[in-house]
Amino acid sequence: MTDSVMPTYGLRDIAFDRGEGVYLIDTAGRRFLDCGSGIAVTSVGHAHPHLVQALKAQAEKVWHTSNLYEIPGQKQAAKRLTDNSFADLVFFCNSGAEANEAMIKIIRKGMAAKGHPEKHHIITIEGAFHGRTLGTLAAGNNPKHLEGFGPKVEGFDHVPFGNLNALRDAIGPLTAGVIIEPVQGEGGIRAMDIEYIKGVRAACDEFGIFMGVDEVQCGMGRTGKLFAYDWSGINPDVMALAKGLGGGFPVGACLATSEAAAGMVAGTHGSTFGGNPLAAAAVNAVLDILLEDGFLEEVKRKAKIFRDGLEALAQRHPEEITEVRGMGLMLGARVQRPNGEVVAACRDEGLLTVPAGDNVVRFLPPLIITEDEISEVLGAFDRALTASAKAA
Ligand SMILES: *Cc1c(COP(=O)(O)O)cnc(C)c1O
């Protein structure tokens, strides 16, 4: 069959028929351990009975109504997200890029509402990824992503990773805010220092600008706390969420304090689908699991076992792994040979991983992974490293 899908994703030669927890089963019946989770999306695993039940129940009632009407499930999800974060208000959308677009708009509008419409610049960090819309491409500033798509959206300034002085120096009379990814995902599983994150908060306070966090990948329990910013003890003003938020149902959200969202009154922003009854049911079902007593403690405990295992493999394969990094169940192994080759070798061993920037192999297992499954993953990775070393 000719493939009529636009070839923006390169080679795709494997198709899955179904999933069970951390496993995916392909159309030929082969079982894979899924340490990609659809890029940090299926955070409670595949076909989780609670999510399946919640979506089925909602599907039988009403799928979609638009935001012209009140959506009780959306209201409930917003309340639970604000009760468990710094935020007062939530805007629902459908993806990470849209959540970041909303964040950019909220930061600019918030400054306008404070009487500073001229302040519209946002500082972002080298290596960041914020999405593929024109605005978020400009925020991410990756030349490969911008090439050929015309003039870059104006109003973004970029500073080196981890350099607080450079960030402070970049704040000027037109600056409205700063956006950071507490743990860069696409950039190569690069966690920001807690002291750096605190320093960003202090700089934003000092200059009266907004601090935004893009937790599209690192949020929703991925690092062992509900949100990655929780580790630093500070509160941002705005936050973008998506990926794990709906456990596989496409949904994004932008959370903000009422001060930052002061300009977001009726008619200033909107979405046809955002937070529709099905999406809201998915978010509430994910939150039921993540907010269960002890769930995040378990993520932290298992994350340590996973990380210790990766460190041990780095000791065993010093020619293959140069560094293990990340937080919680958002882990990366920086490898010596091209990461695509290592990802392919893992797949041959029945293990799905995801390449990331800086030649990193990313491990983003479902948060429900068990100790036994972690051992299986480490065994498969060990065999893959041995195999790719032999093949070279
Ligand atoms: C994936 C990702 C995005 C973009 O999300 P989409 O749903 O693909 O639009 C934005 N920011 C971060 C940190 C991401 O990991």
The ligand as a Gaussian input file, in Angstrom:
#p B3LYP/6-31G(d) Opt

LIG

0 1
 C        6.539000      17.535000      23.271000
 C        6.806000      18.872000      23.847000
 C        6.142000      20.015000      23.383000
 C        5.207000      19.982000      22.202000
 O        4.082000      19.206000      22.438000
 P        3.124000      18.780000      21.205000
 O        1.982000      18.089000      21.893000
 O        3.913000      17.910000      20.307000
 O        2.701000      20.036000      20.543000
 C        6.390000      21.212000      24.020000
 N        7.243000      21.295000      25.057000
 C        7.894000      20.221000      25.524000
 C        8.800000      20.369000      26.703000
 C        7.714000      18.978000      24.928000
 O        8.385000      17.916000      25.385000

